[in-house]
Amino acid sequence: MIERANSGTYHITHPHPLRNEQLAEIMCRLFGKSRFEWLNSASEPAENANEVELMLHEIITSYAPYAEAEPVFDTSETDRVLIDVDIPLPKLDTDYFNKILQYARSTNWGKSQPVLSYR
């Protein structure tokens, strides 16, 4: 039986989030780049950008405020509701993001079914 309504805002975040600089370093390693430049909300697409690049630019710049500062979310409501729930979360490191990247590539970025391995 529900004793109290669970209305409000529930920010679901990792309890040990990466700083933007750490995430940029990981992305550089995974994509073989020497530097990573965050787009900001004032960024303009390249003059010769194709349709896909223009679409990605629009999507990515909508997240620019999160890259322009180190966001902190109020998780008090989420923590209250999940106080007795023990969900193990992965460590956010190069290995974790590499697994995600390998899965994305194995599914052609979601366009095909992955080849499952049962080893």
C-alpha positions as CSV (number, residue, x, y, z in Angstrom):
1,M,0.0,0.0,0.0
2,I,1.3,3.4,-0.9
3,E,1.6,5.6,2.2
4,R,2.6,8.8,0.5
5,A,2.2,10.1,-3.0
6,N,5.6,10.2,-4.8
7,S,5.1,13.4,-6.8
8,G,7.8,15.9,-7.6
9,T,11.0,16.0,-9.5
10,Y,13.3,12.9,-9.6
11,H,16.7,13.5,-10.9
12,I,18.3,10.1,-11.6
13,T,22.0,10.5,-11.8
14,H,25.1,8.5,-11.0
15,P,26.2,8.9,-7.4
16,H,29.8,9.5,-8.7
17,P,29.5,11.4,-11.9
18,L,32.4,12.3,-14.0
19,R,33.5,15.9,-14.4
20,N,33.2,17.2,-18.0
21,E,37.0,17.2,-18.3
22,Q,37.2,13.6,-17.3
23,L,34.5,12.7,-19.9
24,A,36.3,14.6,-22.6
25,E,39.6,12.7,-21.8
26,I,37.8,9.4,-22.1
27,M,36.1,10.4,-25.4
28,C,39.5,11.5,-26.8
29,R,41.0,8.1,-25.9
30,L,38.1,6.1,-27.4
31,F,37.9,8.1,-30.7
32,G,41.6,8.6,-31.1
33,K,41.6,12.3,-30.8
34,S,44.2,14.6,-29.2
35,R,41.6,17.1,-27.9
36,F,37.9,17.5,-27.4
37,E,36.1,20.7,-27.7
38,W,32.6,21.1,-26.2
39,L,30.1,23.0,-28.2
40,N,28.5,25.9,-26.4
41,S,25.1,27.3,-26.8
42,A,26.5,30.0,-29.1
43,S,28.3,27.6,-31.4
44,E,27.5,27.8,-35.1
45,P,27.7,24.8,-37.4
46,A,30.5,24.7,-40.0
47,E,29.7,26.5,-43.2
48,N,30.1,23.3,-45.2
49,A,28.0,21.1,-42.8
50,N,25.9,18.5,-44.4
51,E,22.3,17.7,-43.4
52,V,23.3,15.1,-40.8
53,E,25.9,17.4,-39.3
54,L,23.3,20.2,-39.0
55,M,20.9,17.9,-37.3
56,L,23.6,16.7,-34.8
57,H,24.7,20.2,-34.2
58,E,21.1,21.2,-33.2
59,I,20.8,18.2,-30.9
60,I,24.2,18.6,-29.3
61,T,23.9,22.3,-28.7
62,S,20.6,21.7,-26.8
63,Y,22.9,20.0,-24.2
64,A,25.4,22.8,-24.2
65,P,24.4,24.2,-20.8
66,Y,25.4,20.9,-19.2
67,A,28.9,21.2,-20.8
68,E,29.3,24.8,-20.1
69,A,29.2,24.2,-16.3
70,E,29.5,21.3,-14.0
71,P,25.8,20.6,-13.3
72,V,24.6,19.4,-9.9
73,F,21.2,17.9,-9.6
74,D,19.0,17.7,-6.5
75,T,18.6,14.0,-5.9
76,S,16.9,14.2,-2.5
77,E,13.5,13.0,-3.8
78,T,15.1,10.1,-5.7
79,D,17.3,9.2,-2.7
80,R,14.3,9.2,-0.4
81,V,12.3,6.8,-2.7
82,L,15.3,4.5,-3.3
83,I,16.7,4.5,0.2
84,D,16.2,0.7,0.6
85,V,17.1,-0.2,-3.0
86,D,20.6,-1.5,-3.6
87,I,21.3,-1.2,-7.4
88,P,25.0,-1.7,-8.2
89,L,26.1,0.9,-10.7
90,P,29.0,0.6,-13.0
91,K,32.1,2.7,-12.5
92,L,32.1,5.4,-15.2
93,D,35.5,4.9,-16.7
94,T,37.1,4.2,-20.1
95,D,36.2,0.5,-19.9
96,Y,32.5,1.3,-19.3
97,F,32.3,3.8,-22.2
98,N,34.3,1.5,-24.4
99,K,31.7,-1.3,-23.9
100,I,28.9,1.1,-24.8
101,L,30.8,2.2,-27.9
102,Q,31.5,-1.3,-29.0
103,Y,27.9,-2.2,-28.6
104,A,26.8,0.9,-30.6
105,R,29.3,-0.1,-33.4
106,S,28.1,-3.8,-33.3
107,T,24.5,-2.6,-33.9
108,N,25.5,-0.1,-36.6
109,W,24.4,2.6,-34.1
110,G,21.1,0.9,-33.5
111,K,20.3,0.1,-37.1
112,S,20.8,-3.6,-36.9
113,Q,20.6,-6.4,-34.3
114,P,23.8,-7.1,-32.3
115,V,25.7,-10.3,-32.8
116,L,25.5,-11.9,-29.4
117,S,28.4,-13.9,-28.0
118,Y,27.9,-16.5,-25.3
119,R,31.5,-16.9,-24.3
